[in-house]
Amino acid sequence: MTVVTMQQVELALRKTLGKKGMSDEDVKRMAEYVMSFFGYTDEVTDNQLTPQDRDVFYMLEEEGLLTTTQEEVLLRKGKLWRTHFWILKKDQILRLATSDEDGKAKDAAKEDVYDQLSDEEWARHRPSMSGPAEDKPPKDETN
């Protein structure tokens, strides 16, 4: 199960609603508001929302941070019962939280791994230029 933090939600809101003019203080309050519903779960039942909550959720759905789904259950009397849910789009929040200002993903795993190798590591794996010894595998010096 993917977990998002308050800071990640705040960053995602700053990159969506903040660009539309919402102040940093309001973004922080909105992040706290959202996490008060989704802090320990991925979904919220629609019938527990007030009309004002629902309006905020529709706005967040337009920004791509929430989505909806419904579940249908057939009751004994033959009636169909529908329950609507709001689902936090954690993957989208994480993508926004880890992207730079241009929306390009900052991924530590995509950094140039060759820059992280030490000179000793490079020297150990550098092929020898001495000729015929190149065909032999290097000696294992760990034993």
C-alpha positions as CSV (number, residue, x, y, z in Angstrom):
1,M,0.0,0.0,0.0
2,T,1.4,3.3,-1.1
3,V,1.6,6.0,1.6
4,V,1.6,9.7,1.1
5,T,2.7,12.2,3.7
6,M,1.3,15.6,4.6
7,Q,4.3,17.2,2.9
8,Q,3.8,15.4,-0.3
9,V,0.1,16.4,-0.4
10,E,1.1,20.0,0.3
11,L,3.7,19.9,-2.5
12,A,1.1,18.5,-4.9
13,L,-1.5,21.1,-3.9
14,R,1.1,23.9,-4.3
15,K,1.9,22.7,-7.8
16,T,-1.8,22.6,-8.8
17,L,-3.8,25.1,-6.7
18,G,-0.9,27.2,-5.8
19,K,-0.2,28.0,-9.5
20,K,-3.9,29.1,-9.7
21,G,-3.4,31.7,-7.0
22,M,-4.0,29.9,-3.7
23,S,-1.7,31.2,-1.0
24,D,0.9,29.0,0.7
25,E,-1.1,29.3,4.0
26,D,-4.3,28.2,2.3
27,V,-2.4,25.3,0.5
28,K,-1.2,24.1,3.9
29,R,-4.7,24.3,5.4
30,M,-6.0,22.4,2.4
31,A,-3.4,19.7,2.8
32,E,-4.4,19.3,6.5
33,Y,-8.1,19.2,5.4
34,V,-7.5,16.5,2.8
35,M,-5.4,14.4,5.1
36,S,-8.0,14.6,7.8
37,F,-10.2,12.5,5.5
38,F,-7.5,10.3,3.9
39,G,-4.9,10.1,6.7
40,Y,-5.2,6.3,7.3
41,T,-7.2,5.1,4.3
42,D,-7.4,5.4,0.5
43,E,-11.1,6.1,0.2
44,V,-13.9,8.1,1.8
45,T,-17.6,7.2,1.6
46,D,-19.4,10.1,-0.1
47,N,-22.4,10.0,2.3
48,Q,-20.2,11.1,5.2
49,L,-19.3,14.4,3.5
50,T,-21.1,17.7,3.9
51,P,-22.1,19.7,0.8
52,Q,-19.1,22.0,1.4
53,D,-16.8,19.0,1.7
54,R,-18.2,17.6,-1.5
55,D,-17.5,20.9,-3.4
56,V,-13.9,20.8,-2.3
57,F,-13.6,17.2,-3.4
58,Y,-15.0,18.1,-6.8
59,M,-12.4,20.8,-7.1
60,L,-9.6,18.3,-6.2
61,E,-11.1,15.9,-8.7
62,E,-10.7,18.5,-11.4
63,E,-7.1,18.9,-10.4
64,G,-6.5,15.2,-10.8
65,L,-5.9,14.5,-7.1
66,L,-9.1,12.6,-6.4
67,T,-11.4,10.2,-8.3
68,T,-14.7,8.5,-7.6
69,T,-16.1,5.1,-7.8
70,Q,-19.3,3.4,-6.8
71,E,-20.3,0.0,-5.5
72,E,-23.7,-1.6,-6.1
73,V,-25.3,-4.1,-3.8
74,L,-28.6,-5.9,-4.5
75,L,-30.7,-5.9,-1.3
76,R,-33.0,-8.7,-0.3
77,K,-36.1,-6.8,-1.5
78,G,-34.6,-6.6,-4.9
79,K,-33.6,-3.0,-4.6
80,L,-30.2,-1.8,-5.8
81,W,-28.2,0.1,-3.2
82,R,-25.3,2.3,-4.5
83,T,-22.5,3.6,-2.4
84,H,-20.2,6.3,-3.8
85,F,-16.6,6.6,-2.8
86,W,-13.9,9.3,-3.2
87,I,-10.4,7.8,-3.8
88,L,-7.1,9.6,-3.2
89,K,-4.9,9.4,-6.3
90,K,-1.7,8.7,-4.4
91,D,0.3,8.0,-7.6
92,Q,-0.6,11.4,-9.0
93,I,0.2,13.1,-5.7
94,L,3.6,11.4,-5.5
95,R,4.3,12.3,-9.1
96,L,3.5,16.0,-8.5
97,A,5.4,16.1,-5.2
98,T,8.6,14.7,-6.8
99,S,8.4,16.7,-10.0
100,D,10.3,20.0,-10.6
101,E,8.6,23.3,-11.4
102,D,8.4,22.4,-15.1
103,G,6.5,19.2,-14.2
104,K,9.4,17.0,-15.1
105,A,10.0,14.1,-12.7
106,K,13.0,14.3,-10.5
107,D,14.1,10.7,-10.0
108,A,17.1,9.9,-7.9
109,A,17.3,6.5,-9.5
110,K,17.8,8.1,-12.9
111,E,20.9,10.0,-11.8
112,D,24.1,9.1,-13.7
113,V,25.4,6.1,-11.7
114,Y,28.8,6.5,-13.3
115,D,29.3,9.8,-11.5
116,Q,28.8,8.0,-8.2
117,L,31.7,5.4,-8.8
118,S,35.0,6.1,-7.0
119,D,38.3,6.2,-8.8
120,E,39.3,2.9,-7.2
121,E,36.1,1.2,-8.6
122,W,36.9,2.6,-12.1
123,A,40.6,1.3,-11.8
124,R,39.5,-2.1,-10.7
125,H,37.2,-2.6,-13.7
126,R,39.4,-0.9,-16.3
127,P,40.8,-3.4,-18.9
128,S,44.5,-3.9,-19.0
129,M,46.4,-2.6,-22.0
130,S,49.2,-5.2,-21.8
131,G,48.0,-7.4,-24.7
132,P,47.4,-11.2,-24.4
133,A,46.4,-11.0,-20.7
134,E,43.2,-9.3,-21.8
135,D,41.8,-12.7,-22.7
136,K,42.2,-14.0,-19.1
137,P,39.6,-13.2,-16.5
138,P,40.9,-11.0,-13.7
139,K,42.1,-12.7,-10.6
140,D,39.8,-12.7,-7.6
141,E,41.8,-11.0,-4.9
142,T,39.1,-11.4,-2.3
143,N,40.3,-14.9,-1.3
